[in-house]
């Protein structure tokens, strides 16, 4: 029987910043997944003789999708696929396996922090041979292939047993089922002082890690509880579930509310953290204090030298444009380059590959380093623990010291979710049309210094990315940014980023929203988000 199946293009298979994300029921439609997978193979020049990594966050439909991808890889001539046991791999672990085994790339089944289940979200992305998300030229080629597809290839064969680690054969293609945790845990041992961390826990240090019924649970249990000696039960919601147990696996104060309540309670542990669906995001909380992702990036960069893997210092620090400028101040103090990129980890990949940056971060709860080509939630938690072990201070004390030295960038993100697309675009267009006239204008007592639609000239490959977000900066260092998110599956998510700088001499302990009040008011005056949308306020505030 032929491995070729006739098909026709399906509209809308355009990858976003992290692959293609749709409702699960869409991916489950006949031919939908197959068309997109074949478009990936076509865009990369075919699969003949190549080796790939396959895994995901274990969300609903991933088990079926894994079998389809394996059978299509075999039909496209792949020599080998390395699969996480049970088709499970955290995104950073998948990136590591791609790099460790020098493969030709990998398929990652995840919709990251989006909910999972039959009526929720599914996603698939392809990571390139460097371990990072496909660059824009490649995702454009995938989309182009999806608009011209006439057939896909798939072998007729029984499903591959992925329940145990073993070497298996699928129509002449090797399928290597591996422990999803082992190689990643071994990498972490090379970066951090596990002896110091064992001593920290042995000394009575308490923490809580909320895996949110997502993929990081087995990784956190193995590393924190088994290897480092944290008390059993330190990791909660540790079993990955297809629907994440009904949780929304997005590690922010709204969705990780159980952790927030515990960390602000009378018997709070010393340290708290949460990770998301596929393990690449993190939230950090101290006893009685929330650490914003922008501050976390800055603190990690300023203290990375305390961990063995970073004792040689940093080559540079990169942040996404909407992320606060706190990390820039650290780069200036360290005498290293600071880079501002569009949102999307693939933009950091060029800097990391070129040796221009060591630590990168996004305000959307993502931080990472040159050990992989993805953001890495558990890595960030381990670096925080290494810093706490070396400095022998609390999270609050470390933050206070950092703000005294560098000043504080008060920062918040306001998300307006599931807006009608036309409404979101009208809000964006309204502010975009005003940008050129804004410099010099006084808004809520602040003078506009500059306003633009952010464009990025990649210093490595010379590529240009335009339309990356609307920026309005004020003479006092305050700033607001407006952009549409690329990670949703329904309607449009409008994100408003707000920032105000306070020098290290005063005003370091204000309530964040109160400190940002003039910037919030300026954003509404300029963009009229609430007025146009009819919303009373943001759906999620972080």
C-alpha positions as CSV (number, residue, x, y, z in Angstrom):
1,X,0.0,0.0,0.0
2,X,1.3,3.4,-0.9
3,X,2.5,5.7,1.9
4,X,1.2,8.8,0.0
5,X,-2.2,10.3,0.8
6,X,-3.8,13.0,-1.4
7,X,-4.8,16.2,0.5
8,X,-5.7,19.8,-0.1
9,X,-4.5,22.9,1.8
10,X,-6.2,23.8,5.0
11,X,-6.5,27.5,5.8
12,X,-4.8,29.1,8.8
13,X,-1.8,26.8,9.4
14,X,0.5,29.8,10.0
15,X,2.9,29.2,12.9
16,X,3.1,32.0,15.5
17,X,6.0,32.8,17.8
18,X,5.9,29.3,19.2
19,X,4.5,27.1,16.5
20,X,1.0,26.3,15.5
21,X,-1.6,26.5,18.3
22,X,-5.3,25.7,17.8
23,X,-8.2,24.2,19.7
24,X,-7.6,20.4,20.2
25,X,-10.7,19.6,18.2
26,X,-9.2,21.5,15.2
27,X,-5.9,19.5,15.4
28,X,-8.0,16.3,15.6
29,X,-9.9,17.0,12.4
30,X,-9.0,14.5,9.6
31,X,-5.8,15.6,7.8
32,X,-5.2,18.7,9.9
33,X,-2.2,17.4,11.9
34,X,-1.0,15.4,8.9
35,X,-1.0,18.5,6.6
36,X,1.0,20.6,9.1
37,X,3.5,17.8,9.8
38,X,4.1,17.2,6.1
39,X,4.5,21.0,5.6
40,X,7.3,20.9,8.2
41,X,9.1,18.1,6.4
42,X,8.7,19.9,3.1
43,X,10.0,23.2,4.5
44,X,13.2,21.5,5.9
45,X,14.0,19.8,2.7
46,X,12.5,16.4,3.6
47,X,13.3,13.9,6.3
48,X,15.5,11.4,4.4
49,X,18.3,10.1,6.6
50,X,17.7,12.6,9.3
51,X,17.3,12.2,13.1
52,X,14.7,14.0,15.1
53,X,13.6,14.4,18.8
54,X,9.9,14.0,19.7
55,X,8.1,14.8,22.9
56,X,5.7,17.2,24.6
57,X,3.9,18.2,27.7
58,X,1.6,15.2,27.8
59,X,-1.6,17.3,27.2
60,X,-4.7,15.7,25.7
61,X,-4.2,14.4,22.1
62,X,-0.4,14.2,22.4
63,X,-0.4,10.4,22.6
64,X,-2.2,10.2,19.3
65,X,-0.3,13.0,17.7
66,X,3.0,11.3,18.6
67,X,2.0,8.2,16.7
68,X,1.1,10.2,13.6
69,X,4.4,12.1,13.7
70,X,6.4,8.9,14.1
71,X,4.6,7.2,11.2
72,X,5.0,10.3,9.0
73,X,8.7,10.6,9.9
74,X,9.2,7.0,8.8
75,X,7.3,7.6,5.6
76,X,9.5,10.7,4.9
77,X,12.6,8.6,5.2
78,X,13.9,9.6,8.7
79,X,16.6,7.4,10.0
80,X,15.8,7.8,13.7
81,X,13.5,9.5,16.2
82,X,14.4,9.9,19.8
83,X,11.2,10.0,21.9
84,X,10.6,10.8,25.5
85,X,9.0,7.9,27.4
86,X,5.2,8.2,27.1
87,X,5.9,10.9,24.4
88,X,6.7,13.3,27.2
89,X,9.6,15.8,27.2
90,X,9.7,19.3,28.7
91,X,10.5,21.9,26.1
92,X,14.0,22.7,27.6
93,X,14.7,19.0,27.9
94,X,13.8,18.5,24.2
95,X,16.1,21.4,23.3
96,X,18.9,19.7,25.2
97,X,18.3,16.3,23.6
98,X,18.5,18.0,20.1
99,X,21.8,19.5,21.0
100,X,23.2,16.6,22.9
101,X,22.5,14.1,20.1
102,X,23.3,16.6,17.3
103,X,20.0,15.8,15.6
104,X,18.4,17.6,12.7
105,X,15.7,19.1,14.9
106,X,12.7,18.1,16.9
107,X,8.9,18.1,17.1
108,X,7.5,19.5,20.4
109,X,3.8,18.9,21.1
110,X,2.7,21.7,23.4
111,X,0.5,24.8,23.8
112,X,2.8,25.9,26.6
113,X,0.8,27.7,29.3
114,X,-2.6,27.3,27.6
115,X,-5.1,24.9,29.2
116,X,-5.4,21.3,27.9
117,X,-8.3,18.9,27.2
118,X,-10.8,18.0,24.5
119,X,-12.2,21.5,24.4
120,X,-9.0,23.3,25.2
121,X,-5.7,23.8,23.3
122,X,-3.1,21.8,21.5
123,X,0.1,22.9,19.7
124,X,3.0,21.7,17.6
125,X,6.2,23.4,16.9
126,X,9.5,22.4,15.2
127,X,12.8,23.2,16.8
128,X,15.8,23.5,14.5
129,X,19.2,21.7,14.8
130,X,20.5,24.3,17.3
131,X,17.7,23.3,19.7
132,X,15.8,26.5,19.3
133,X,12.4,27.4,17.8
134,X,12.3,27.6,14.1
135,X,13.5,31.0,12.9
136,X,11.0,33.2,11.0
137,X,12.4,32.2,7.5
138,X,11.6,28.6,8.4
139,X,8.2,29.2,9.8
140,X,7.4,31.2,6.7
141,X,8.5,28.3,4.6
142,X,6.2,26.0,6.6
143,X,3.2,28.2,6.0
144,X,4.0,28.5,2.3
145,X,4.2,24.7,2.1
146,X,0.9,24.4,3.9
147,X,-0.8,26.6,1.2
148,X,0.5,24.4,-1.7
149,X,0.3,20.9,-0.2
150,X,-1.2,18.2,-2.4
151,X,-0.2,15.0,-0.4
152,X,1.3,13.8,2.8
153,X,3.2,10.7,3.6
154,X,2.5,8.2,6.4
155,X,3.2,4.5,6.9
156,X,0.6,1.9,7.7
157,X,1.8,0.3,10.9
158,X,0.9,-0.6,14.4
159,X,1.4,2.1,17.0
160,X,4.9,2.2,18.6
161,X,5.1,1.2,22.3
162,X,6.4,4.3,24.0
163,X,5.6,3.1,27.6
164,X,9.1,1.8,28.3
165,X,12.6,2.9,27.4
166,X,13.9,0.8,24.5
167,X,15.1,0.7,20.9
168,X,12.3,-0.1,18.5
169,X,11.7,-0.3,14.8
170,X,9.0,1.4,12.7
171,X,9.1,0.5,9.0
172,X,12.9,0.6,9.1
173,X,13.2,3.7,11.2
174,X,14.8,3.5,14.6
175,X,12.7,4.7,17.5
176,X,14.7,5.3,20.6
177,X,12.5,5.7,23.7
178,X,14.5,7.5,26.4
179,X,14.0,8.6,30.0
180,X,12.7,12.1,29.6
181,X,14.4,13.4,32.8
182,X,17.9,11.7,33.0
183,X,19.9,13.8,30.5
184,X,18.3,17.0,31.6
185,X,19.1,16.4,35.3
186,X,22.7,15.5,34.4
187,X,23.0,18.8,32.6
188,X,21.7,20.7,35.6
189,X,24.4,19.0,37.8
190,X,27.1,20.6,35.6
191,X,25.7,24.1,36.0
192,X,24.9,24.3,39.7
193,X,26.5,23.4,43.0
194,X,24.4,20.5,44.0
195,X,26.4,19.9,47.2
196,X,25.6,23.5,48.3
197,X,22.0,23.0,47.5
198,X,21.9,19.7,49.5
199,X,23.4,21.5,52.4
200,X,20.8,24.3,52.1
201,X,17.9,21.8,52.4
202,X,19.7,19.8,55.1
203,X,19.9,23.0,57.1
204,X,16.1,23.3,57.2
205,X,15.4,25.4,54.1
206,X,11.8,24.9,53.0
207,X,10.4,25.5,49.5
208,X,7.3,24.8,47.6
209,X,7.3,24.0,43.8
210,X,3.9,23.9,42.1
211,X,4.2,21.9,38.9
212,X,0.5,22.6,38.1
213,X,-0.1,19.0,37.0
214,X,2.1,19.7,34.0
215,X,5.3,18.3,32.6
216,X,7.8,19.7,35.1
217,X,6.5,17.5,37.9
218,X,8.8,14.5,37.3
219,X,11.8,16.8,36.7
220,X,11.3,18.7,39.9
221,X,10.7,15.6,42.0
222,X,13.8,13.9,40.6
223,X,16.1,17.0,41.1
224,X,14.6,18.7,44.1
225,X,13.4,15.8,46.2
226,X,15.5,12.9,45.1
227,X,18.9,14.5,44.2
228,X,18.9,17.6,46.5
229,X,17.1,16.2,49.5
230,X,14.2,18.6,49.6
231,X,11.4,17.2,51.8
232,X,9.0,14.8,50.2
233,X,5.9,16.8,49.2
234,X,8.0,19.9,48.3
235,X,6.7,19.4,44.7
236,X,2.9,19.7,44.5
237,X,0.6,18.9,41.6
238,X,3.5,16.8,40.4
239,X,1.7,14.3,38.2
240,X,1.3,15.5,34.6
241,X,-2.3,15.1,33.5
242,X,-3.9,15.4,30.0
243,X,-6.1,18.2,31.2
244,X,-3.7,19.5,33.8
245,X,-6.3,18.5,36.4
246,X,-8.5,21.3,35.3
247,X,-5.7,23.8,36.2
248,X,-4.6,26.6,33.9
249,X,-0.9,25.8,33.8
250,X,0.3,29.4,33.5
251,X,2.7,30.3,36.4
252,X,1.5,33.8,37.4
253,X,-0.1,35.1,40.5
254,X,-3.6,34.6,39.1
255,X,-3.4,31.0,38.0
256,X,-0.9,29.9,40.6
257,X,-3.1,31.3,43.4
258,X,-2.6,28.3,45.7
259,X,1.1,28.9,45.8
260,X,0.7,32.7,46.3
261,X,-1.7,32.1,49.2
262,X,0.8,29.7,50.8
263,X,3.8,32.1,50.3
264,X,1.9,35.0,51.8
265,X,0.6,32.9,54.7
266,X,1.7,32.7,58.3
267,X,3.6,29.5,57.8
268,X,5.1,30.3,54.4
269,X,8.2,28.3,53.2
270,X,11.4,30.2,52.4
271,X,11.0,30.0,48.7
272,X,8.2,29.2,46.2
273,X,8.2,28.6,42.5
274,X,5.8,27.3,39.8
275,X,6.3,26.2,36.2
276,X,4.0,25.9,33.2
277,X,2.6,23.3,30.9
278,X,5.7,22.5,29.0
279,X,8.3,23.5,31.6
280,X,9.8,26.6,30.0
281,X,8.3,29.3,32.2
282,X,8.7,30.0,35.9
283,X,7.3,32.2,38.6
284,X,9.4,32.9,41.7
285,X,8.0,34.0,45.1
286,X,9.8,34.7,48.3
287,X,8.2,34.5,51.7
288,X,5.7,37.4,51.6
289,X,7.1,38.9,48.3
290,X,6.4,38.3,44.6
291,X,9.3,38.6,42.2
292,X,8.4,40.0,38.9
293,X,9.9,38.2,35.9
294,X,11.8,41.3,34.9
295,X,13.3,41.6,38.3
296,X,14.1,37.9,38.4
297,X,16.0,38.2,35.1
298,X,18.0,41.1,36.5
299,X,18.8,39.4,39.8
300,X,19.8,36.2,38.1
301,X,22.1,38.0,35.7
302,X,23.7,40.0,38.5
303,X,24.4,36.9,40.6
304,X,24.9,34.2,38.0
305,X,28.7,34.1,38.8
306,X,27.8,32.4,42.1
307,X,26.8,29.2,40.2
308,X,29.7,27.0,38.9
309,X,28.4,27.1,35.3
310,X,28.6,30.8,35.1
311,X,31.8,31.7,37.1
312,X,33.5,32.8,34.0
313,X,31.0,35.7,33.7
314,X,28.4,36.6,31.1
315,X,29.0,37.4,27.4
316,X,25.9,39.5,27.3
317,X,22.3,39.9,28.5
318,X,19.3,39.8,26.2
319,X,15.7,40.7,26.9
320,X,12.6,41.0,24.9
321,X,11.4,44.5,24.1
322,X,8.4,44.5,26.5
323,X,10.6,43.3,29.4
324,X,11.7,46.0,31.8
325,X,15.0,47.7,31.4
326,X,16.2,46.4,34.8
327,X,18.5,43.9,33.1
328,X,20.1,46.6,31.0
329,X,21.3,48.3,34.2
330,X,23.0,45.0,35.2
331,X,24.6,44.7,31.8
332,X,26.0,48.2,32.1
333,X,27.4,47.5,35.6
334,X,29.0,44.3,34.4
335,X,30.4,45.9,31.2
336,X,28.7,43.5,28.9
337,X,26.4,44.0,25.9
338,X,22.6,44.4,26.4
339,X,20.3,43.3,23.6
340,X,16.6,44.2,23.1
341,X,14.8,41.8,20.8
342,X,11.2,41.1,19.7
343,X,9.1,38.7,21.8
344,X,9.8,35.1,20.9
345,X,12.7,32.9,22.1
346,X,13.9,32.3,18.5
347,X,15.3,35.8,18.5
348,X,17.6,35.0,21.3
349,X,18.9,31.9,19.5
350,X,21.1,33.9,17.1
351,X,22.7,35.8,19.9
352,X,23.3,32.6,21.9
353,X,24.7,30.7,18.9
354,X,27.0,33.7,18.1
355,X,28.3,33.8,21.6
356,X,27.0,37.3,22.2
357,X,24.7,36.5,25.1
358,X,24.7,34.1,28.0
359,X,21.4,34.9,29.9
360,X,18.1,35.9,28.2
361,X,14.7,36.6,29.5
362,X,11.1,37.7,28.8
363,X,8.6,39.4,31.0
364,X,6.2,36.5,30.3
365,X,7.8,34.4,33.0
366,X,10.6,33.1,30.8
367,X,14.3,33.0,31.6
368,X,17.2,30.9,30.3
369,X,20.8,30.7,29.3
370,X,23.1,29.3,26.7
371,X,22.8,25.8,28.1
372,X,19.8,25.2,25.8
373,X,18.0,27.3,23.2
374,X,14.7,27.6,25.0
375,X,13.6,29.3,28.2
376,X,13.9,26.9,31.1
377,X,11.7,27.2,34.2
378,X,13.4,24.7,36.4
379,X,16.9,26.1,35.5
380,X,15.8,29.5,36.7
381,X,14.6,28.0,40.0
382,X,17.9,26.1,40.5
383,X,19.9,29.3,39.8
384,X,17.8,31.2,42.4
385,X,18.4,28.4,44.9
386,X,22.2,28.5,44.1
387,X,22.2,32.2,44.8
388,X,20.2,31.8,48.0
389,X,22.6,29.2,49.2
390,X,25.7,31.3,48.5
391,X,24.4,34.6,49.7
392,X,22.6,33.2,52.7
393,X,19.9,35.9,52.5
394,X,16.2,35.8,51.9
395,X,14.5,36.6,48.6
396,X,13.3,39.9,50.2
397,X,16.9,40.8,51.3
398,X,18.3,40.0,47.9
399,X,15.7,42.1,46.1
400,X,16.2,45.0,48.4
401,X,19.9,45.0,48.0
402,X,19.5,44.8,44.2
403,X,17.2,47.8,44.1
404,X,19.5,49.8,46.3
405,X,22.3,49.1,43.9
406,X,20.5,49.4,40.6
407,X,17.3,51.2,41.3
408,X,13.9,49.7,40.8
409,X,11.9,49.3,37.6
410,X,8.3,49.1,38.8
411,X,6.6,46.9,36.2
412,X,3.3,45.3,35.4
413,X,1.5,43.6,32.5
414,X,-2.2,44.0,31.9
415,X,-3.8,41.4,29.6
416,X,-7.1,41.9,27.9
417,X,-7.9,38.4,26.7
418,X,-10.2,37.0,24.0
419,X,-11.1,40.4,22.5
420,X,-12.8,40.4,19.2
421,X,-10.0,40.6,16.6
422,X,-11.4,43.7,15.0
423,X,-11.6,45.5,18.4
424,X,-8.0,44.7,19.3
425,X,-6.8,45.8,15.9
426,X,-8.7,49.0,16.2
427,X,-7.1,49.8,19.5
428,X,-3.6,49.1,18.0
429,X,-4.3,51.1,14.9
430,X,-5.6,54.1,16.9
431,X,-2.3,54.3,18.9
432,X,-0.2,53.6,15.9
433,X,-1.7,56.5,14.0
434,X,-0.8,58.8,16.9
435,X,2.8,57.8,17.4
436,X,4.5,60.3,15.2
437,X,2.7,63.3,16.9
438,X,3.4,62.2,20.5
439,X,7.0,63.3,21.2
440,X,7.0,66.4,23.3
441,X,3.4,66.0,24.3
442,X,2.6,66.0,28.0
443,X,0.4,63.1,29.2
444,X,-0.7,62.7,32.8
445,X,2.1,65.1,33.8
446,X,4.8,63.2,31.9
447,X,6.5,64.3,28.7
448,X,6.7,61.9,25.8
449,X,10.4,61.5,24.8
450,X,9.9,59.0,22.0
451,X,7.2,56.8,20.4
452,X,7.5,54.1,17.7
453,X,6.5,50.8,16.3
454,X,9.4,48.6,17.4
455,X,11.6,47.1,14.6
456,X,14.6,44.8,15.2
457,X,17.7,44.6,13.1
458,X,19.3,41.2,14.0
459,X,23.0,41.9,14.6
460,X,23.9,38.4,13.7
461,X,22.1,37.6,10.4
462,X,21.0,41.0,9.4
463,X,17.3,40.1,9.2
464,X,14.8,42.8,10.0
465,X,11.6,42.3,12.1
466,X,9.0,45.1,12.0
467,X,5.7,45.7,13.7
468,X,6.9,44.2,17.0
469,X,5.0,46.4,19.4
470,X,4.0,50.0,20.0
471,X,6.3,51.9,22.4
472,X,5.8,55.2,24.2
473,X,8.7,56.4,26.4
474,X,8.7,59.4,28.7
475,X,11.5,61.7,29.8
476,X,11.4,60.4,33.4
477,X,12.2,56.8,32.2
478,X,8.6,55.6,32.4
479,X,7.3,53.6,29.4
480,X,4.3,51.8,28.1
481,X,4.1,49.2,25.4
482,X,1.1,47.7,23.6
483,X,1.2,44.6,21.5
484,X,-0.9,41.6,20.4
485,X,0.0,38.3,21.8
486,X,0.9,35.4,19.5
487,X,0.1,32.6,21.9
488,X,-3.7,32.6,22.1
489,X,-6.1,30.3,20.2
490,X,-9.3,32.3,20.4
491,X,-9.9,36.0,19.6
492,X,-7.0,38.3,20.4
493,X,-5.1,39.0,23.5
494,X,-4.0,42.6,23.9
495,X,-1.1,43.1,26.2
496,X,-0.2,46.4,27.9
497,X,3.2,46.7,29.5
498,X,3.8,49.4,32.1
499,X,7.1,50.6,33.6
500,X,8.4,53.4,35.8
501,X,11.9,53.7,37.1
502,X,12.9,54.8,40.7
503,X,16.5,55.4,41.6
504,X,18.1,53.4,44.4
505,X,17.8,56.2,47.0
506,X,14.1,56.4,47.6
507,X,10.6,55.1,46.6
508,X,11.7,51.4,46.5
509,X,8.8,49.9,48.5
510,X,5.6,51.3,46.9
511,X,2.7,49.2,45.8
512,X,3.4,48.3,42.2
513,X,0.1,49.4,40.7
514,X,0.1,52.6,42.8
515,X,3.6,53.4,41.6
516,X,2.4,52.8,38.0
517,X,-0.8,54.8,38.3
518,X,0.3,57.7,36.1
519,X,1.5,55.4,33.4
520,X,-1.7,53.4,33.6
521,X,-3.7,56.6,33.2
522,X,-1.5,57.7,30.3
523,X,-2.0,54.4,28.5
524,X,-5.8,54.7,28.7
525,X,-5.6,58.3,27.5
526,X,-3.5,57.4,24.5
527,X,-4.9,54.0,23.5
528,X,-8.4,54.1,25.0
529,X,-8.3,50.3,25.6
530,X,-11.2,50.3,28.1
531,X,-13.2,52.9,26.1
532,X,-13.0,51.0,22.8
533,X,-13.3,47.5,24.2
534,X,-16.0,48.2,26.8
535,X,-14.0,46.2,29.4
536,X,-13.8,47.5,32.9
537,X,-10.1,46.4,33.2
538,X,-7.6,43.7,32.3
539,X,-8.5,40.0,32.7
540,X,-5.1,39.1,34.0
541,X,-2.7,41.4,35.9
542,X,0.9,40.4,36.6
